[in-house]
């Protein structure tokens, strides 16, 4: 399915900029400020039903950092709303008081009052806490939080590089490397660098981009793979044939953002656009529309139980990537791609009767379950998309 834009690009971008700002300020942020913020213990709840009612007081530590980041990010780029800034600070205080274990490795989930429930081998709790502290430092002007962000970042790298500190995902003799942590470090360093410009942050970005190019990009499949061997070897199993189009598209705009930081570095931009184009071709569902969850790089049946569903976050990442690609190239195919993904997303994910968006749809766009949050969906991808896209639309318009 393809469409041709029948509206002037300037008018189109102005309309979307206005819509993003209106929706994040009048719908998304008010929903989470009303229903998610824990005014007793600090932090945020994310296990919310369709109407915002609380289903479970378990707190995702990932989302403590993500919410604190979004509140400060919205404060810095949308509106200097003191309530958002205070919520960011309260959630960071909750993180500092309850979410670090004695070895400085963070928990995965805690109770309402911060009692630890679960700790996992991942370091994503750390990455989200670090970007929250960095963004709050910018919003508040308090350099202490930039320093703390760097400390958490340094701990993250130490955990990753210390043999045996993190439990292996598989048996020790199974040697694999995953895309997720490589790609997220690009964005983490970019966010931290906005608060404190240290050379080691750019060095880490360079290392991550090099790994993606050398190991994870496989031109023989026109795909960026989720899991490869130690030297980037393709491994022919169900799991290692997996393509996650949403993840790959998110990676593409992280690299576009870095290309822009370097005055549109051509090599980085070419790499990012290649990943985006490959991933769009794998991800866009020609039958029903939207970005599908998983594909097999050999075209075999995907083994994941949610392989043909439409989740909220890949659509959000595709909206951002298409705007970045249009900004970088001026190529109308990317603005048309933005229209394509936006029309499908906005026709299916926003709840017509209550605020916020559904998270989980069947392949045909019907609602799989109506809750607005859980330990994995909460106030991050949707508001980040709206804030980022608002700024991108305005940046593009300023150059027209």
MIVOLO-194462 format. One record per residue (C-alpha): residue number from 1; residue in three letters; x, y, z. Coordinates in nm, 2 decimals. Layout:
BEGIN
+------+--------+--------+--------+--------+
| gupa | tidren |      u |      v |      w |
+------+--------+--------+--------+--------+
|  NUM |    Ala |      X |      Y |      Z |
...
+------+--------+--------+--------+--------+
//
This chain:
BEGIN
+------+--------+--------+--------+--------+
| gupa | tidren |      u |      v |      w |
+------+--------+--------+--------+--------+
|    1 |    Unk |   0.00 |   0.00 |   0.00 |
|    2 |    Unk |   0.13 |   0.35 |  -0.09 |
|    3 |    Unk |  -0.02 |   0.69 |  -0.08 |
|    4 |    Unk |   0.06 |   1.02 |  -0.25 |
|    5 |    Unk |   0.05 |   1.34 |  -0.04 |
|    6 |    Unk |  -0.22 |   1.58 |  -0.16 |
|    7 |    Unk |  -0.14 |   1.86 |   0.08 |
|    8 |    Unk |   0.14 |   2.13 |   0.08 |
|    9 |    Unk |   0.42 |   2.00 |   0.30 |
|   10 |    Unk |   0.43 |   2.32 |   0.50 |
|   11 |    Unk |   0.07 |   2.30 |   0.58 |
|   12 |    Unk |   0.10 |   1.93 |   0.66 |
|   13 |    Unk |   0.39 |   1.98 |   0.90 |
|   14 |    Unk |   0.22 |   2.28 |   1.08 |
|   15 |    Unk |  -0.09 |   2.07 |   1.13 |
|   16 |    Unk |   0.10 |   1.78 |   1.28 |
|   17 |    Unk |   0.32 |   2.01 |   1.50 |
|   18 |    Unk |   0.00 |   2.16 |   1.65 |
|   19 |    Unk |  -0.15 |   1.82 |   1.69 |
|   20 |    Unk |   0.15 |   1.67 |   1.87 |
|   21 |    Unk |   0.17 |   1.96 |   2.11 |
|   22 |    Unk |  -0.20 |   1.96 |   2.18 |
|   23 |    Unk |  -0.22 |   1.59 |   2.24 |
|   24 |    Unk |   0.08 |   1.56 |   2.47 |
|   25 |    Unk |  -0.03 |   1.86 |   2.68 |
|   26 |    Unk |  -0.41 |   1.79 |   2.69 |
|   27 |    Unk |  -0.42 |   1.41 |   2.67 |
|   28 |    Unk |  -0.11 |   1.20 |   2.74 |
|   29 |    Unk |   0.06 |   1.40 |   3.02 |
|   30 |    Unk |  -0.26 |   1.48 |   3.21 |
|   31 |    Unk |  -0.35 |   1.11 |   3.20 |
|   32 |    Unk |  -0.03 |   1.00 |   3.37 |
|   33 |    Unk |  -0.01 |   1.30 |   3.60 |
|   34 |    Unk |  -0.37 |   1.22 |   3.73 |
|   35 |    Unk |  -0.36 |   0.84 |   3.74 |
|   36 |    Unk |   0.01 |   0.74 |   3.75 |
|   37 |    Unk |   0.19 |   0.97 |   3.99 |
|   38 |    Unk |   0.22 |   0.82 |   4.34 |
|   39 |    Unk |   0.18 |   1.12 |   4.57 |
|   40 |    Unk |   0.23 |   0.90 |   4.88 |
|   41 |    Unk |   0.56 |   0.71 |   4.80 |
|   42 |    Unk |   0.69 |   0.90 |   4.50 |
|   43 |    Unk |   0.75 |   0.75 |   4.16 |
|   44 |    Unk |   0.49 |   0.64 |   3.91 |
|   45 |    Unk |   0.25 |   0.35 |   3.87 |
|   46 |    Unk |   0.20 |   0.21 |   3.51 |
|   47 |    Unk |  -0.03 |  -0.08 |   3.55 |
|   48 |    Unk |  -0.34 |   0.11 |   3.47 |
|   49 |    Unk |  -0.67 |   0.00 |   3.31 |
|   50 |    Unk |  -0.84 |   0.16 |   3.02 |
|   51 |    Unk |  -1.00 |   0.43 |   3.23 |
|   52 |    Unk |  -0.68 |   0.49 |   3.44 |
|   53 |    Unk |  -0.78 |   0.29 |   3.74 |
|   54 |    Unk |  -0.49 |   0.11 |   3.91 |
|   55 |    Unk |  -0.47 |  -0.27 |   3.85 |
|   56 |    Unk |  -0.14 |  -0.34 |   4.02 |
|   57 |    Unk |   0.08 |  -0.13 |   4.25 |
|   58 |    Unk |   0.40 |  -0.31 |   4.13 |
|   59 |    Unk |   0.64 |  -0.05 |   4.00 |
|   60 |    Unk |   0.85 |  -0.10 |   3.69 |
|   61 |    Unk |   1.20 |   0.04 |   3.76 |
|   62 |    Unk |   1.24 |   0.09 |   3.38 |
|   63 |    Unk |   0.95 |   0.32 |   3.40 |
|   64 |    Unk |   1.06 |   0.52 |   3.70 |
|   65 |    Unk |   1.35 |   0.64 |   3.48 |
|   66 |    Unk |   1.14 |   0.67 |   3.16 |
|   67 |    Unk |   0.87 |   0.88 |   3.33 |
|   68 |    Unk |   1.12 |   1.11 |   3.50 |
|   69 |    Unk |   1.29 |   1.16 |   3.17 |
|   70 |    Unk |   0.96 |   1.23 |   2.98 |
|   71 |    Unk |   0.85 |   1.48 |   3.25 |
|   72 |    Unk |   1.18 |   1.68 |   3.22 |
|   73 |    Unk |   1.19 |   1.64 |   2.84 |
|   74 |    Unk |   0.84 |   1.78 |   2.81 |
|   75 |    Unk |   0.93 |   2.06 |   3.04 |
|   76 |    Unk |   1.24 |   2.14 |   2.83 |
|   77 |    Unk |   1.07 |   2.12 |   2.49 |
|   78 |    Unk |   0.69 |   2.17 |   2.52 |
|   79 |    Unk |   0.60 |   2.38 |   2.82 |
|   80 |    Unk |   0.77 |   2.49 |   3.14 |
|   81 |    Unk |   0.51 |   2.32 |   3.35 |
|   82 |    Unk |   0.62 |   2.31 |   3.72 |
|   83 |    Unk |   0.40 |   2.00 |   3.79 |
|   84 |    Unk |   0.60 |   1.81 |   3.53 |
|   85 |    Unk |   0.93 |   1.92 |   3.67 |
|   86 |    Unk |   0.83 |   1.83 |   4.02 |
|   87 |    Unk |   0.71 |   1.49 |   3.91 |
|   88 |    Unk |   1.05 |   1.43 |   3.74 |
|   89 |    Unk |   1.23 |   1.52 |   4.06 |
|   90 |    Unk |   1.00 |   1.31 |   4.28 |
|   91 |    Unk |   1.05 |   1.01 |   4.06 |
|   92 |    Unk |   1.43 |   1.05 |   4.06 |
|   93 |    Unk |   1.42 |   1.08 |   4.44 |
|   94 |    Unk |   1.22 |   0.75 |   4.44 |
|   95 |    Unk |   1.49 |   0.59 |   4.21 |
|   96 |    Unk |   1.77 |   0.70 |   4.43 |
|   97 |    Unk |   1.60 |   0.59 |   4.75 |
|   98 |    Unk |   1.47 |   0.25 |   4.64 |
|   99 |    Unk |   1.59 |   0.12 |   4.30 |
|  100 |    Unk |   1.96 |   0.06 |   4.35 |
|  101 |    Unk |   2.09 |  -0.26 |   4.51 |
|  102 |    Unk |   2.40 |  -0.26 |   4.74 |
|  103 |    Unk |   2.61 |  -0.35 |   4.44 |
|  104 |    Unk |   2.47 |  -0.05 |   4.25 |
|  105 |    Unk |   2.30 |  -0.27 |   4.00 |
|  106 |    Unk |   1.94 |  -0.16 |   3.98 |
|  107 |    Unk |   1.62 |  -0.37 |   4.04 |
|  108 |    Unk |   1.37 |  -0.45 |   3.77 |
|  109 |    Unk |   1.06 |  -0.41 |   3.98 |
|  110 |    Unk |   0.97 |  -0.29 |   4.33 |
|  111 |    Unk |   0.65 |  -0.25 |   4.54 |
|  112 |    Unk |   0.46 |   0.07 |   4.58 |
|  113 |    Unk |   0.68 |   0.18 |   4.88 |
|  114 |    Unk |   1.00 |   0.06 |   4.70 |
|  115 |    Unk |   1.06 |  -0.28 |   4.85 |
|  116 |    Unk |   1.26 |  -0.48 |   4.59 |
|  117 |    Unk |   1.06 |  -0.75 |   4.41 |
|  118 |    Unk |   1.28 |  -0.87 |   4.12 |
|  119 |    Unk |   1.63 |  -0.81 |   3.98 |
|  120 |    Unk |   1.73 |  -0.92 |   3.63 |
|  121 |    Unk |   2.04 |  -0.95 |   3.43 |
|  122 |    Unk |   1.96 |  -0.64 |   3.22 |
|  123 |    Unk |   2.10 |  -0.29 |   3.26 |
|  124 |    Unk |   1.81 |  -0.11 |   3.10 |
|  125 |    Unk |   1.70 |   0.02 |   3.44 |
|  126 |    Unk |   2.03 |   0.20 |   3.46 |
|  127 |    Unk |   2.01 |   0.34 |   3.10 |
|  128 |    Unk |   1.67 |   0.50 |   3.17 |
|  129 |    Unk |   1.77 |   0.63 |   3.51 |
|  130 |    Unk |   2.08 |   0.80 |   3.35 |
|  131 |    Unk |   1.88 |   0.98 |   3.08 |
|  132 |    Unk |   1.63 |   1.09 |   3.34 |
|  133 |    Unk |   1.90 |   1.25 |   3.55 |
|  134 |    Unk |   2.06 |   1.41 |   3.25 |
|  135 |    Unk |   1.74 |   1.56 |   3.13 |
|  136 |    Unk |   1.64 |   1.68 |   3.48 |
|  137 |    Unk |   1.98 |   1.84 |   3.51 |
|  138 |    Unk |   1.90 |   2.05 |   3.20 |
|  139 |    Unk |   1.55 |   2.13 |   3.32 |
|  140 |    Unk |   1.65 |   2.23 |   3.67 |
|  141 |    Unk |   2.00 |   2.37 |   3.60 |
|  142 |    Unk |   2.14 |   2.15 |   3.88 |
|  143 |    Unk |   2.46 |   2.00 |   3.76 |
|  144 |    Unk |   2.45 |   1.74 |   4.04 |
|  145 |    Unk |   2.21 |   1.53 |   3.83 |
|  146 |    Unk |   2.44 |   1.54 |   3.53 |
|  147 |    Unk |   2.72 |   1.41 |   3.75 |
|  148 |    Unk |   2.49 |   1.13 |   3.88 |
|  149 |    Unk |   2.39 |   1.04 |   3.52 |
|  150 |    Unk |   2.75 |   0.99 |   3.43 |
|  151 |    Unk |   2.81 |   0.78 |   3.74 |
|  152 |    Unk |   2.51 |   0.55 |   3.65 |
|  153 |    Unk |   2.64 |   0.54 |   3.29 |
|  154 |    Unk |   2.99 |   0.44 |   3.40 |
|  155 |    Unk |   2.84 |   0.17 |   3.63 |
|  156 |    Unk |   2.64 |   0.04 |   3.33 |
|  157 |    Unk |   2.95 |   0.00 |   3.12 |
|  158 |    Unk |   3.13 |  -0.17 |   3.41 |
|  159 |    Unk |   2.85 |  -0.42 |   3.46 |
|  160 |    Unk |   2.86 |  -0.50 |   3.09 |
|  161 |    Unk |   3.23 |  -0.54 |   3.08 |
|  162 |    Unk |   3.29 |  -0.73 |   3.40 |
|  163 |    Unk |   3.29 |  -1.11 |   3.33 |
|  164 |    Unk |   3.03 |  -1.29 |   3.54 |
|  165 |    Unk |   2.87 |  -0.98 |   3.69 |
|  166 |    Unk |   2.56 |  -1.02 |   3.48 |
|  167 |    Unk |   2.41 |  -1.36 |   3.44 |
|  168 |    Unk |   2.42 |  -1.49 |   3.08 |
|  169 |    Unk |   2.09 |  -1.50 |   2.90 |
|  170 |    Unk |   2.17 |  -1.86 |   2.78 |
|  171 |    Unk |   2.41 |  -2.12 |   2.89 |
|  172 |    Unk |   2.77 |  -1.99 |   2.91 |
|  173 |    Unk |   2.88 |  -2.19 |   2.61 |
|  174 |    Unk |   2.62 |  -2.01 |   2.39 |
|  175 |    Unk |   2.81 |  -1.72 |   2.24 |
|  176 |    Unk |   2.58 |  -1.45 |   2.11 |
|  177 |    Unk |   2.55 |  -1.07 |   2.11 |
|  178 |    Unk |   2.23 |  -0.88 |   2.10 |
|  179 |    Unk |   2.12 |  -0.56 |   1.92 |
|  180 |    Unk |   1.93 |  -0.40 |   2.21 |
|  181 |    Unk |   2.20 |  -0.29 |   2.44 |
|  182 |    Unk |   2.42 |  -0.17 |   2.15 |
|  183 |    Unk |   2.15 |   0.05 |   2.01 |
|  184 |    Unk |   2.03 |   0.19 |   2.34 |
|  185 |    Unk |   2.38 |   0.31 |   2.43 |
|  186 |    Unk |   2.37 |   0.55 |   2.13 |
|  187 |    Unk |   2.06 |   0.72 |   2.26 |
|  188 |    Unk |   2.18 |   0.72 |   2.62 |
|  189 |    Unk |   2.51 |   0.89 |   2.53 |
|  190 |    Unk |   2.33 |   1.14 |   2.31 |
|  191 |    Unk |   2.09 |   1.23 |   2.60 |
|  192 |    Unk |   2.38 |   1.26 |   2.84 |
|  193 |    Unk |   2.59 |   1.47 |   2.60 |
|  194 |    Unk |   2.31 |   1.73 |   2.60 |
|  195 |    Unk |   2.37 |   1.78 |   2.97 |
|  196 |    Unk |   2.75 |   1.73 |   2.98 |
|  197 |    Unk |   2.98 |   1.71 |   2.68 |
|  198 |    Unk |   3.24 |   1.45 |   2.75 |
|  199 |    Unk |   3.45 |   1.28 |   2.49 |
|  200 |    Unk |   3.39 |   0.93 |   2.62 |
|  201 |    Unk |   3.02 |   0.97 |   2.53 |
|  202 |    Unk |   3.09 |   1.03 |   2.17 |
|  203 |    Unk |   3.35 |   0.75 |   2.18 |
|  204 |    Unk |   3.08 |   0.51 |   2.30 |
|  205 |    Unk |   2.84 |   0.62 |   2.03 |
|  206 |    Unk |   3.12 |   0.55 |   1.77 |
|  207 |    Unk |   3.17 |   0.20 |   1.92 |
|  208 |    Unk |   2.80 |   0.12 |   1.91 |
|  209 |    Unk |   2.76 |   0.24 |   1.55 |
|  210 |    Unk |   3.07 |   0.04 |   1.44 |
|  211 |    Unk |   2.92 |  -0.28 |   1.60 |
|  212 |    Unk |   2.59 |  -0.23 |   1.43 |
|  213 |    Unk |   2.76 |  -0.19 |   1.09 |
|  214 |    Unk |   3.01 |  -0.47 |   1.13 |
|  215 |    Unk |   2.80 |  -0.73 |   1.31 |
|  216 |    Unk |   2.43 |  -0.67 |   1.29 |
|  217 |    Unk |   2.37 |  -0.53 |   0.94 |
|  218 |    Unk |   2.33 |  -0.82 |   0.70 |
|  219 |    Unk |   2.30 |  -0.71 |   0.34 |
|  220 |    Unk |   2.23 |  -1.06 |   0.22 |
|  221 |    Unk |   1.89 |  -1.03 |   0.40 |
|  222 |    Unk |   1.86 |  -0.65 |   0.37 |
|  223 |    Unk |   1.81 |  -0.66 |   0.74 |
|  224 |    Unk |   1.95 |  -0.56 |   1.08 |
|  225 |    Unk |   1.93 |  -0.87 |   1.29 |
|  226 |    Unk |   1.85 |  -0.88 |   1.66 |
|  227 |    Unk |   2.10 |  -1.15 |   1.75 |
|  228 |    Unk |   2.43 |  -1.26 |   1.59 |
|  229 |    Unk |   2.74 |  -1.45 |   1.67 |
|  230 |    Unk |   3.05 |  -1.30 |   1.84 |
|  231 |    Unk |   3.19 |  -1.19 |   1.51 |
|  232 |    Unk |   2.86 |  -1.10 |   1.35 |
|  233 |    Unk |   2.80 |  -1.45 |   1.22 |
|  234 |    Unk |   2.45 |  -1.53 |   1.09 |
|  235 |    Unk |   2.32 |  -1.83 |   1.29 |
|  236 |    Unk |   2.05 |  -2.02 |   1.13 |
|  237 |    Unk |   1.79 |  -2.09 |   1.40 |
|  238 |    Unk |   1.44 |  -1.96 |   1.46 |
|  239 |    Unk |   1.56 |  -1.72 |   1.73 |
|  240 |    Unk |   1.86 |  -1.58 |   1.54 |
|  241 |    Unk |   1.67 |  -1.53 |   1.22 |
|  242 |    Unk |   1.45 |  -1.27 |   1.39 |
|  243 |    Unk |   1.40 |  -0.92 |   1.26 |
|  244 |    Unk |   1.24 |  -0.67 |   1.49 |
|  245 |    Unk |   1.14 |  -0.39 |   1.25 |
|  246 |    Unk |   1.04 |  -0.15 |   1.53 |
|  247 |    Unk |   1.37 |  -0.19 |   1.70 |
|  248 |    Unk |   1.56 |  -0.14 |   1.38 |
|  249 |    Unk |   1.36 |   0.17 |   1.29 |
|  250 |    Unk |   1.43 |   0.31 |   1.63 |
|  251 |    Unk |   1.80 |   0.25 |   1.58 |
|  252 |    Unk |   1.78 |   0.42 |   1.24 |
|  253 |    Unk |   1.66 |   0.75 |   1.39 |
|  254 |    Unk |   1.92 |   0.73 |   1.68 |
|  255 |    Unk |   2.18 |   0.72 |   1.40 |
|  256 |    Unk |   2.01 |   1.00 |   1.21 |
|  257 |    Unk |   2.02 |   1.21 |   1.52 |
|  258 |    Unk |   2.39 |   1.15 |   1.55 |
|  259 |    Unk |   2.44 |   1.23 |   1.18 |
|  260 |    Unk |   2.26 |   1.56 |   1.24 |
|  261 |    Unk |   2.48 |   1.63 |   1.54 |
|  262 |    Unk |   2.78 |   1.59 |   1.31 |
|  263 |    Unk |   2.65 |   1.83 |   1.05 |
|  264 |    Unk |   2.47 |   1.55 |   0.86 |
|  265 |    Unk |   2.77 |   1.32 |   0.83 |
|  266 |    Unk |   2.71 |   1.14 |   0.50 |
|  267 |    Unk |   2.83 |   0.79 |   0.61 |
|  268 |    Unk |   2.62 |   0.79 |   0.92 |
|  269 |    Unk |   2.32 |   0.92 |   0.73 |
|  270 |    Unk |   2.36 |   0.66 |   0.45 |
|  271 |    Unk |   2.38 |   0.39 |   0.71 |
|  272 |    Unk |   2.07 |   0.51 |   0.90 |
|  273 |    Unk |   1.86 |   0.55 |   0.58 |
|  274 |    Unk |   1.96 |   0.20 |   0.47 |
|  275 |    Unk |   1.85 |   0.05 |   0.80 |
|  276 |    Unk |   1.52 |   0.25 |   0.79 |
|  277 |    Unk |   1.45 |   0.15 |   0.43 |
|  278 |    Unk |   1.53 |  -0.22 |   0.49 |
|  279 |    Unk |   1.32 |  -0.22 |   0.81 |
|  280 |    Unk |   1.02 |  -0.04 |   0.66 |
|  281 |    Unk |   1.02 |  -0.31 |   0.38 |
|  282 |    Unk |   1.02 |  -0.58 |   0.64 |
|  283 |    Unk |   0.79 |  -0.41 |   0.89 |
|  284 |    Unk |   0.51 |  -0.24 |   0.69 |
|  285 |    Unk |   0.21 |  -0.47 |   0.66 |
|  286 |    Unk |   0.08 |  -0.45 |   0.30 |
|  287 |    Unk |  -0.24 |  -0.64 |   0.39 |
|  288 |    Unk |  -0.36 |  -0.44 |   0.70 |
|  289 |    Unk |  -0.12 |  -0.15 |   0.74 |
|  290 |    Unk |   0.10 |  -0.06 |   1.04 |
|  291 |    Unk |   0.44 |  -0.20 |   1.15 |
|  292 |    Unk |   0.43 |  -0.57 |   1.24 |
|  293 |    Unk |   0.62 |  -0.71 |   1.54 |
|  294 |    Unk |   0.85 |  -0.98 |   1.40 |
|  295 |    Unk |   0.97 |  -1.12 |   1.08 |
|  296 |    Unk |   1.20 |  -1.41 |   0.99 |
|  297 |    Unk |   1.49 |  -1.31 |   0.76 |
|  298 |    Unk |   1.45 |  -1.62 |   0.55 |
|  299 |    Unk |   1.07 |  -1.57 |   0.52 |
|  300 |    Unk |   1.00 |  -1.87 |   0.74 |
|  301 |    Unk |   0.72 |  -1.86 |   1.00 |
|  302 |    Unk |   0.82 |  -1.64 |   1.30 |
|  303 |    Unk |   0.82 |  -1.83 |   1.63 |
|  304 |    Unk |   0.73 |  -1.55 |   1.86 |
|  305 |    Unk |   0.37 |  -1.57 |   2.00 |
|  306 |    Unk |   0.31 |  -1.20 |   1.92 |
|  307 |    Unk |   0.48 |  -1.21 |   1.58 |
|  308 |    Unk |   0.19 |  -1.07 |   1.38 |
|  309 |    Unk |   0.05 |  -0.82 |   1.64 |
|  310 |    Unk |   0.08 |  -0.44 |   1.62 |
|  311 |    Unk |   0.23 |  -0.29 |   1.93 |
|  312 |    Unk |   0.22 |   0.09 |   2.00 |
|  313 |    Unk |   0.59 |   0.16 |   2.01 |
|  314 |    Unk |   0.71 |   0.05 |   1.66 |
|  315 |    Unk |   0.45 |   0.29 |   1.52 |
|  316 |    Unk |   0.58 |   0.57 |   1.73 |
|  317 |    Unk |   0.94 |   0.50 |   1.63 |
|  318 |    Unk |   0.84 |   0.50 |   1.26 |
|  319 |    Unk |   0.67 |   0.83 |   1.29 |
|  320 |    Unk |   1.00 |   0.98 |   1.43 |
|  321 |    Unk |   1.22 |   0.81 |   1.18 |
|  322 |    Unk |   1.02 |   0.92 |   0.88 |
|  323 |    Unk |   1.04 |   1.29 |   0.99 |
|  324 |    Unk |   1.41 |   1.26 |   1.05 |
|  325 |    Unk |   1.46 |   1.11 |   0.71 |
|  326 |    Unk |   1.26 |   1.38 |   0.54 |
|  327 |    Unk |   1.45 |   1.65 |   0.73 |
|  328 |    Unk |   1.78 |   1.49 |   0.62 |
|  329 |    Unk |   1.70 |   1.43 |   0.26 |
|  330 |    Unk |   1.40 |   1.64 |   0.15 |
|  331 |    Unk |   1.28 |   1.32 |  -0.02 |
|  332 |    Unk |   0.90 |   1.32 |  -0.04 |
|  333 |    Unk |   0.89 |   0.95 |   0.00 |
|  334 |    Unk |   0.97 |   0.99 |   0.36 |
|  335 |    Unk |   0.71 |   1.25 |   0.42 |
|  336 |    Unk |   0.46 |   1.02 |   0.24 |
|  337 |    Unk |   0.58 |   0.74 |   0.47 |
|  338 |    Unk |   0.51 |   0.97 |   0.77 |
|  339 |    Unk |   0.16 |   1.02 |   0.64 |
|  340 |    Unk |   0.11 |   0.65 |   0.58 |
|  341 |    Unk |   0.22 |   0.54 |   0.93 |
|  342 |    Unk |   0.05 |   0.83 |   1.10 |
|  343 |    Unk |  -0.29 |   0.78 |   0.94 |
|  344 |    Unk |  -0.29 |   0.41 |   1.03 |
|  345 |    Unk |  -0.16 |   0.47 |   1.38 |
|  346 |    Unk |  -0.41 |   0.75 |   1.46 |
|  347 |    Unk |  -0.69 |   0.55 |   1.32 |
|  348 |    Unk |  -0.63 |   0.25 |   1.55 |
|  349 |    Unk |  -0.44 |   0.33 |   1.87 |
|  350 |    Unk |  -0.60 |   0.64 |   2.04 |
|  351 |    Unk |  -0.89 |   0.54 |   2.26 |
|  352 |    Unk |  -1.21 |   0.72 |   2.15 |
|  353 |    Unk |  -1.37 |   0.70 |   2.49 |
|  354 |    Unk |  -1.08 |   0.75 |   2.74 |
|  355 |    Unk |  -0.75 |   0.94 |   2.73 |
|  356 |    Unk |  -0.42 |   0.78 |   2.62 |
|  357 |    Unk |  -0.37 |   0.50 |   2.36 |
|  358 |    Unk |  -0.42 |   0.13 |   2.35 |
|  359 |    Unk |  -0.09 |  -0.07 |   2.34 |
|  360 |    Unk |  -0.17 |  -0.40 |   2.19 |
|  361 |    Unk |  -0.36 |  -0.46 |   1.86 |
|  362 |    Unk |  -0.42 |  -0.77 |   1.65 |
|  363 |    Unk |  -0.28 |  -0.77 |   1.31 |
|  364 |    Unk |  -0.60 |  -0.63 |   1.16 |
|  365 |    Unk |  -0.59 |  -0.33 |   1.40 |
|  366 |    Unk |  -0.86 |  -0.45 |   1.64 |
|  367 |    Unk |  -0.79 |  -0.41 |   2.01 |
|  368 |    Unk |  -0.63 |  -0.72 |   2.17 |
|  369 |    Unk |  -0.66 |  -0.57 |   2.53 |
|  370 |    Unk |  -0.76 |  -0.22 |   2.64 |
|  371 |    Unk |  -0.53 |  -0.15 |   2.94 |
|  372 |    Unk |  -0.33 |   0.17 |   2.91 |
|  373 |    Unk |  -0.02 |   0.04 |   3.09 |
|  374 |    Unk |   0.17 |  -0.25 |   3.25 |
|  375 |    Unk |   0.53 |  -0.31 |   3.34 |
|  376 |    Unk |   0.64 |  -0.25 |   2.98 |
|  377 |    Unk |   0.39 |   0.01 |   2.84 |
|  378 |    Unk |   0.37 |   0.34 |   3.01 |
|  379 |    Unk |   0.46 |   0.71 |   2.96 |
|  380 |    Unk |   0.75 |   0.69 |   2.73 |
|  381 |    Unk |   0.73 |   0.59 |   2.36 |
|  382 |    Unk |   0.40 |   0.79 |   2.29 |
|  383 |    Unk |   0.50 |   1.12 |   2.46 |
|  384 |    Unk |   0.86 |   1.09 |   2.34 |
|  385 |    Unk |   0.72 |   1.05 |   1.98 |
|  386 |    Unk |   0.50 |   1.36 |   2.02 |
|  387 |    Unk |   0.76 |   1.58 |   2.18 |
|  388 |    Unk |   1.04 |   1.47 |   1.93 |
|  389 |    Unk |   0.80 |   1.50 |   1.63 |
|  390 |    Unk |   0.68 |   1.84 |   1.75 |
|  391 |    Unk |   1.04 |   1.97 |   1.75 |
|  392 |    Unk |   1.13 |   1.80 |   1.42 |
|  393 |    Unk |   0.83 |   1.95 |   1.24 |
|  394 |    Unk |   0.92 |   2.30 |   1.37 |
|  395 |    Unk |   1.29 |   2.25 |   1.28 |
|  396 |    Unk |   1.19 |   2.14 |   0.93 |
|  397 |    Unk |   0.95 |   2.43 |   0.89 |
|  398 |    Unk |   1.22 |   2.68 |   1.00 |
|  399 |    Unk |   1.43 |   2.57 |   0.70 |
|  400 |    Unk |   1.15 |   2.60 |   0.44 |
+------+--------+--------+--------+--------+
//
